Amino acid sequence: MPDTAGDPAPDNDSAYEDIEARSLFDDVEALIDDGKTYLEAEFAFQKTRAAVVADRAKSALIFGAVAMLLGFLALIGLTVGAIIALAPLLTAWGAAALVVGLLMLAAALAARASAKRWVGLLSLIAPERTSGE
């Protein structure tokens, strides 16, 4: 062990306070810098992620619109074909009336089912208030 008996005693309180204060300040400053770096990186990541999602959503929307258009055209062809196929049996007007009537019935049933589901959805979002409120 070295002999420290002849050395003057350092002022321990002030030396430690300077080191602790400097270290704590440096640590807090480093923490703030790390937080800023993290937030910048997270923002850049989310921005890139949003751009990728927007690009994919755009292409999905385009292909969905094309699919709906082609499906609609196919249904028109099916409707015209049904009228032409039924014309010899029911006359042209009778075939048109039958096909249009069936399509209107299907549309009414779909609208009724849609209305039921819409009311159910609204009841989940905003339940009916009781009369006492």
N, C-alpha and C positions, 0 to 999 in steps of 0.2 A: 504494500500500500504506500502510496506517496505521502510524504509528510506535508500536511497542510496547516500545521500549527502556526507557522510564521506568516502565512498569507492573511491579508486583511479579509474580513468577512464581507462578501458582496451584499449589496442591498437587494436581497432576494425578492422582496415585495414588488419593487418597481420594475425589476428585470422580468419577472414572470408576468406582470400585468401588461408590459409592452408586447411580449411574445404572444400571450393569449389574445390580446386585443387585435394585434396584427393578424394572427392566424384566423381568428373568428371573422374578421373583416374580409380577409382573403377568401375564406371558405364561403361566406355569404355571397361575395362577388362572383366566385366561380360557380356557385349554385345558380345565381341569376343568369349568368352567361350560358350555362348548360340548359337552363329552362328555355331561354330564347332560341337556342340552337334547336332544341327539341321541337318547339312550336313551329319554327320555320320549316323544319323537315316534315313535320306532320301536315302542315298546310300544303306544302308542295306535293306530298303523297296524295292527299285528298283531292287536290286540284287535278292531278294526273288521273286519278281513279274516276273522277267525275267526267273527264274528257273521254275516257275509254267507254264508260257506261253510255254516254250520250251518242258516241259513234255506233255502238252496238244497238242501241235503242232505235236510232235512225234507220239502220239497215233492216231491223226486225219490223219496223213500222212500214217500210217500203214493201217488203215481201208480204206482209199481212194485207196491205192494200191491194196488191196484185192478186193475191189468193182470193180476196173477197170479190174483186171485179170478175175474175174468171169463174168463180162459183155462181155469181149473179147471172152471168151470160149463159152458163150451163142450165140454170133454172129457167131462163127465158126459152132456151132451146127445148127443154123438156116440156114446158107449157105449150109451146107451139106444136111440138110433135104430138102431144096428147090430144090437142084439138084436131089435128089432121087425122090422127089414127081413129078418133071417135066419130069423125064427120060422116063416114058411110053408115054408121049405125044410128046416129041421132040427128042427122043433118048438121050443117055447119053452125047454125045458131044454137042448136041443142048442145052440141059438143062444147062450144064456147061457154055457154051458160053453166054446164056441169063443171068444167075445169075451173072457171072463175068462182063458182059457188064453193067448190072444195077448197080453193086457195083462200077465199074469204073466211071460211069456217076455221081453217088452220090458223089464219092470222088472228081471228078473234080468240081462239083458245090460247095462242101464244101471248096475246095482249093481256088476257085474264091472268095467266100464270105470272107474267111479268109484274102486273099490278099487285098480286098477292105478295110476291117477293119484295117489291118496293116498300109496301106497307110494313112487312116484317123487318126490313132493314131500318126504316125510320123509327120503328118502335125500339130497336136496339140503340139507336143513336140518341133519341129523345123520348124516353118513356112517357106515356100519358100521365098527366098530372091529375091528382084526385081533386074532387070538387072543394075539399076543405082548405086547399092551399091558396 
